[in-house]
Amino acid sequence: MAKGMYHYIKEAWKKPDAKMLRDRMTEWRKENVFTKVDKPLRLDRARNLGYKDKKGFVVIRIRVRRGGHKRSRPSKGRRSKRMHINKNLKMSYRWIAEQRVSKKFPNLEVLNSYNLGKDGMNYFYEVICVDPSRPEIKNDKNLQWIAKSENKGRPERGLTSAGKSSRGLRNKSPMSKVRPSVNAGMGRGK
């Protein structure tokens, strides 16, 4: 059986050319945090996650700063467990990237996202967005679900793939303490 183009793109991204990727990231650092791109860089991954080359689809490359997440020290009394300032961030950077894109482009809905790479300072992601008001999307039987009102603000509610993964919802074990939510499980889920 002959292997298609997407197979070879996928294989190439398993071990990308380090120099080429580094040069690209150097260029991306000089650009804005949010950059609309004409075509996804990882076409195989984008197609796998629902991207189609038609009107209504927008791909946005985003830069997310790496590093610690220091909070300001509480001014009032806390027990020692709640007093510290270096808290572990339970959200993945990909989920943060999706939320930032959703906030920046309120007319678009985030469909999914994927990793492009990281350097010493930043993570780079491409976020696939859909314009739910376009007739091309409303008339597509596989995509018209995203135009419904109950699917607004998916990243903010943790309903994208990255959000569900960060919330621990990939685990369906009855011993898992994350269902229906971490809050309902007394914070023991994460």
C-alpha positions in Angstrom: 0.0 0.0 0.0 1.4 3.4 -1.0 2.0 5.9 1.7 0.4 9.3 1.3 1.9 12.8 1.6 0.7 13.2 5.2 2.6 10.2 6.3 5.9 11.7 5.1 5.1 15.1 6.7 4.4 13.3 10.0 7.7 11.4 9.8 9.6 14.6 9.0 8.2 16.2 12.1 9.3 13.4 14.3 12.9 14.5 13.8 12.7 18.0 12.4 15.7 19.8 11.0 17.1 21.6 14.1 18.8 24.4 12.2 15.7 25.2 10.1 13.4 25.1 13.1 15.8 27.3 15.1 15.9 29.9 12.3 12.1 29.9 12.1 11.8 30.5 15.8 14.2 33.4 15.6 11.9 35.0 13.0 8.8 34.2 15.0 10.3 35.9 18.1 10.5 39.1 16.1 6.8 38.9 15.0 3.8 39.7 17.1 2.5 37.3 19.8 -0.5 36.4 17.6 0.2 35.9 13.9 -2.5 34.7 11.4 -0.9 32.3 9.0 -2.2 31.4 5.5 -1.5 27.6 5.8 -0.7 25.5 8.8 3.0 24.5 9.2 2.2 21.0 10.3 -0.4 20.2 7.7 -0.8 16.5 8.7 -1.5 17.4 12.4 -3.9 20.2 11.4 -5.9 17.9 9.1 -6.0 15.3 11.8 -7.4 17.8 14.3 -10.2 19.0 11.9 -8.6 21.7 9.8 -10.0 22.1 6.2 -8.8 24.5 3.6 -12.0 26.4 3.2 -13.5 29.7 4.1 -14.2 30.0 7.8 -11.0 28.4 9.0 -8.3 30.6 10.5 -4.9 29.3 11.8 -3.1 31.5 14.4 0.4 31.0 15.5 0.9 32.1 19.1 4.0 32.6 21.3 3.7 31.8 25.0 6.4 32.8 27.5 8.0 29.9 29.4 9.0 30.0 33.0 7.8 30.0 36.6 4.5 31.2 37.8 5.2 33.2 40.9 2.1 34.6 42.6 2.2 37.6 44.9 2.5 36.7 48.5 -0.8 36.8 50.4 -1.0 39.8 52.7 -3.4 38.2 55.2 -2.9 35.0 57.2 -3.0 31.6 55.6 -2.1 28.1 56.7 1.3 27.2 55.5 0.0 25.0 52.6 -1.7 28.1 51.1 0.9 30.6 51.9 3.6 29.8 49.4 4.1 31.8 46.2 5.6 29.2 43.8 2.5 27.3 43.0 2.5 24.5 40.4 0.6 25.5 37.3 -1.9 22.8 36.6 -2.8 24.1 33.2 -0.8 23.1 30.2 0.9 25.8 28.1 -1.2 24.6 25.1 -4.4 25.3 27.0 -3.1 28.8 28.0 -2.4 29.4 24.3 -5.9 28.5 23.3 -7.4 30.7 26.0 -5.3 33.7 24.9 -6.3 33.2 21.2 -10.0 32.9 22.2 -9.8 36.1 24.2 -8.0 38.0 21.4 -10.3 36.9 18.6 -13.8 36.8 20.2 -15.6 36.3 16.9 -13.8 32.9 16.4 -14.2 29.6 18.2 -11.1 27.5 19.0 -11.3 24.0 17.4 -8.0 22.6 18.4 -4.2 23.3 18.6 -0.9 21.7 18.3 2.8 22.2 19.3 5.3 23.7 16.9 8.4 23.9 19.1 10.1 25.7 22.0 13.2 27.6 22.5 14.8 28.9 25.7 12.2 31.6 26.2 8.9 30.6 24.4 6.6 27.9 23.4 5.1 28.2 19.9 1.7 26.8 19.0 -0.7 26.9 16.1 -4.3 27.2 17.1 -7.1 26.2 14.6 -10.0 28.5 14.8 -13.4 28.5 13.1 -15.7 31.4 12.3 -19.1 30.1 13.3 -21.0 32.9 11.6 -19.9 31.9 8.1 -22.4 30.0 6.0 -19.7 27.5 4.9 -19.4 26.4 8.5 -23.1 26.5 9.3 -23.9 24.3 6.3 -21.1 21.7 6.9 -22.8 18.8 8.7 -19.5 17.8 10.4 -18.8 21.4 11.7 -22.2 23.0 12.3 -22.1 21.9 16.0 -19.5 24.6 16.7 -21.9 27.3 15.6 -24.4 26.4 18.4 -24.6 28.7 21.4 -23.6 26.0 23.9 -20.2 25.7 22.3 -19.2 29.3 22.9 -16.0 29.9 24.8 -14.7 26.3 24.8 -11.1 27.0 26.0 -12.3 29.1 28.9 -14.5 26.2 30.1 -11.8 23.5 29.5 -13.7 21.8 26.7 -11.0 21.7 24.1 -8.7 18.7 23.8 -5.9 20.5 25.7 -8.3 21.6 28.4 -9.8 18.1 29.0 -6.3 16.6 29.1 -5.2 19.2 31.7 -8.3 18.6 33.8 -7.4 14.9 33.9 -10.4 13.7 31.9 -8.4 11.3 29.8 -8.6 8.9 32.8 -11.9 7.1 33.1 -11.0 5.0 36.1 -13.6 4.9 38.9 -10.7 5.6 41.3 -10.1 8.9 39.5 -11.0 11.9 41.7 -11.5 14.3 38.8 -15.1 13.5 37.9 -17.4 15.5 37.7 -14.7 18.1 38.6 -11.6 18.6 40.7 -13.7 20.9 42.9 -16.3 18.2 43.5 -13.4 15.8 44.4 -12.3 18.2 47.2 -9.2 19.2 45.1 -7.7 15.7 45.2 -7.8 15.2 41.5 -4.7 17.0 40.5 
